[in-house]
Amino acid sequence: MKLPRRRFLRLAAGVAALPAMSRIAWAQAYPTRPVRIIVGFPPGGPNDITARLIGQTLSERFGQPLIVENRPGASSNIGTEAVVRAPPDGYTLLMINPPNAINATLYGNLKFNFIRDIAPVASIARVPLVMEVNPSVPAKTVPEFIAYAKANPGKINMASAGTGTSANVAGELFKMMAGVDMVHVPYKGSTPALTDLLGGQVQVMFDSMLSSVEYIRAGKLRALAVTTAARSEALPDVPTVGDFLPGYEASQWSGVGVPRNTPTETIDKLNREINATLADSKMKSRLADLGAAVLPSSPADFGKFIANET
């Protein structure tokens, strides 16, 4: 049977449009089941707190549960590899943080290439670290702490959430610029490190304000300085490390990624919903109270940010 040319062209155009139409329909329907957000650190740390705050609001917007799954170990590499190997369907997300950029240099035998294997979705927030000590430490200021550390070389234990984490790198930068000798004690996350800092087993930590600010407000930890170039509105009376060590600056950031080859339409929908969540006044206020500033972006801009950080 011969078809009229005009009708044939219409049918051919319709068939060609089917893949695009199905992708658009998929993106509009997504998600139709629970979504996992994998955090490469234990519960209670800054990445876990951020994931749960964002996840709760996204659950409401999507009408589907967003389950936070903690996969600690190897400075977040275990959790990252789990996402790299997950199906690229938008149902497994990764909480991205500075160790993902740091580990590309720190580890020589990774089974993945972070920039190649994880597609950026959206950045979430930037937050200062805070140089904090157990109240038993006699120093009340950064200069007093430097003098105390120089008088006790190798006797002060500096906790971190793990080798290659923001806390570790910020602490090593401080040691280098201040010329002090402290013993680095790496943990599997911020929560166990904070537990020992509160108990006095370690004396100092450069921790994310997200997980430490409430302990500081309660007087259980003493904040000596924040690590950003400017003071934090969450702790307005606390100076910066740079006030005493000019040029010192460090911060922590977070975002969301998915396995490479995840459909662009799904990534774009996730990006829109995350940015809408960050624009909500209640979310902004909650993050600000914890010391974080929202950091909305496009997937492309977040990808450039990660590449620059790496």
N, C-alpha and C positions, 0 to 999 in steps of 0.2 A: 504494500500500500504506500503510495506516495503522499507525503504531507505537503500542503502549501508552504512555500518558503517562509512566509511571515509567521505562520504557526510554529514551524520547526525552530525558528530563531527564538521565539518566546519560550518554547519548552527547553531549549538548550540553555538559555539564560537562567531559567528557573532552577535547572539541575546544578548549574555552576554556583548559584547562590546558596544552595542547601548547606554546605559546610559552614559558611559564615552565619547563616540563620541559626544553625544548631548550636554554634559557639555562643551566640548572643543569648539564645534561649537558656543555655546552660548557665551562663553568668547571671542571668536574671533570676534563675531558680536557686542558685547556690546561696547558702548551704542548705542541703536537705537532710543532714544528719549532724551529729556532734563533731566539733572541730577540736583538735589537740594543739596546745601551745607548749612546746618543749622548752624547758629552762635547764641550762647546763649546770645548775648549782642547787644546793639543798633549799628546802622551804625556809622562808623568813628573811632571806637576803634581798638586796635591792632589785635584782632582776625578777625574783619571785613576786615581790610586792608590786612591781610595775605590771607584770603579766596578769596578776589577779585583779588589779584595778581596771586595766583595759579590758580584760576578758569578761568581767561582769557586765560592763556597759555594752560590749559587742554582743554578748549573749542576748541582751534585751533587744538590740537592734535587729539581730538576725532571727530571733525566735528559735534558736538552737543553742544547746549548751556548748560553752567553750571550756574545755577541760585543761587545767594546768598540770603538766606532767613533768616532774623533776627528774632529770638524768644527770646527777653530779659525777664529776670525775675528770681528771686530766685537764683541768682549767677550762672546762666547758667543751672539750673536744669530743667526749663521748656523746653528749646530747646533740652536738652539731652533726656528727657522722650519722646519727639516727635519722635526722631530717634529710641529709643528703641522700640517704638510701630509701627514703619513703616515696610512695607514689606521688607524682607531680599533679595532684588533683585539687590542691587547696585545702585539704583536710588535715594537713600536718604543717604547723607553723613553727618558726624558730625565733626565740627571743635573742636578738643580736646585741652584743655588748663589746666593749673594747678588747677583751681577750681574743675575740675572733680576728681582730686586726693584728694584735700582738703575736698570736700564736703562729701566724704565717712565717714569722722570722725566728721565733723561739724554738719551734719544733721542726726538725729536719726530716721526719719520717711520717708525716700525716698521710692518711689514706684518701685525702680529698684536697682539692684546691678551693678554698672558701670563696674567692671572688668568682671563680668559674662555676662552682657547683651550687651556690645559693643565690637565688634571684631576690634582689631587694624589693621590699613592698613599701615600707614607710618608716621614717624615724619617729620616735615618740618624745623623748625628753633628754635634756642635759642637766646634770646635777653636780654640785661640788662634792669633793671628798672633804672630810674633816679630820684634822690631826687631833686625836683624842688620847687621853691617858687615864689609867686607873687613878682614883682619888688618892691612893697611897703614894703616888709619885709626888715628890715635894715641889716640882716645878709648876709655876702658875702661868708662865709666859713662854713663848718660843725661845727667847734669849736665855732664860733660866734653864730650859730643857737642854739646849745646846751645851751650856756650861756643865750641867749635871751629867750629860752623856760623855763629855770629854773627860770628866773626872772619874767616870766608871766605864772605860772602854771594854766592849765585849760582854758587859754585864746586863745590858738592857735588851729584853726580848721584844721584837717588833712583829706583831701578828699580821697576817694577810689572808685573804680569801683563797689564796693559792698562788703558786709560781706563775708569773705572767699576767696576773690580774691587775686591775687599776690600782688596787691598794698596794700591791708589791712594787709596781713601777714607780708610783708616787713616793713610796717610802725610800726606794733606792735613789731616786732623784734628790730627796732631802738629805740622805746620808752623804751623797757626793758633794752637794753644794754647801752643806754645813760642816763637812769634814769630820763626821762622827762615825764611830764603829758600833753598830747594833747588830744583834743576831736575828736574822729573818726566820720566822717560824710560820711556814705555810700550812693552811688548813684546807679542808675540802669545800669551804664556802664561808661566807660572812658570818652566818649564824653560829657555828662552832667557834670561830675566832672571837666573836663578841662574848660568847659564854666564858671563855678563858680570860678575856680582858676584864670582864666584870668581876671574875673571881680572883684576879690578881696574879694568875699564872704567867701572863704576859703583861707588859707595862704600857705599850703604845701601839696605836694602829692608825692607818690612814684609810678610813672607811667611808663608804658612800653615806651621804647625809640621810638618804631614804631609810636606811636601816638603823641609824644611830641617833637621830635627832631626838627621839622620845626619851632615850636613856640620858641624853645630855640635859634635857629640860627637867628631868626628874632628879638630877644631881647624882646619878649613878656613875656617870663618866664626866670628865672635865675636858671641854673643848679648848684647845690652845689656839687653833687657827683653821681657816678654810683654805682650800688649795687653789681656788679660782683667783683671777686677777682682781675682782671686786668682791666686796662683802656680800653675804647672803642675807636676803630679807628674812629668811627663817631664823637666822641667828645674827641679828644686826649688831650686837655688841662684841662679836668675835672678829678679831682682825684677820688679815690674810697672811699666809706664809711669806708672800712676796713683800710684805711690809718690812720683813726682817732679812729676807734673802732675795734681793732684787732679781727679777727675771724668773723666779719660780712660778710655775702655773701648771695645774693639772685639773682634769674633770672627768666625769664618767658620762656616757651617753647610752641610749638604748634604742632599739627599733625592732622591726619584724621582717623576717625573710621566709622564703618557701623554696622547695627544691627547684632546680633549673628545669625548664620545659613546662612549668606550670602555665596554663593558658593565660595570655595577656589579659583577657577579659576578666578572669578571676582575680588576677593581681590588681587590676584597676579598681574592681569593686571593693576589695579589701582596703586598698589605699583610701578610697572615698569614705568608707565607713570609719576607718581609724582616724582620719583627719577630722571627720564630723564629731567623733568622740572627744578629740583633743580640743575642739572648739567649744565644747559644752562648758558653761561657767562653773558648774559643780566640779567637773573633772579638773579644770584649771586650778580652782581653789584648793582642791585636795592635794594635788601635786605640789603647788606652791607652798602649802603648809609643811610639806615634807622636804622642802628645799629645791624642788625640781622645776625647771622651766620647760614648757611644751616646745616641741621642735617639729612642727608639721613639715612635710615635704612630698614631692612626687617620687615615684620609684626611681626615675633617672637621677634626680638630685641626690637621693639617698645613696645610690650606687656610686656616684662621684665622691660623696662624703666618705664612704667606706674605703674607697681606693686611696684617697688622700691620707686617711688615718693609717692605713696599712703601710 
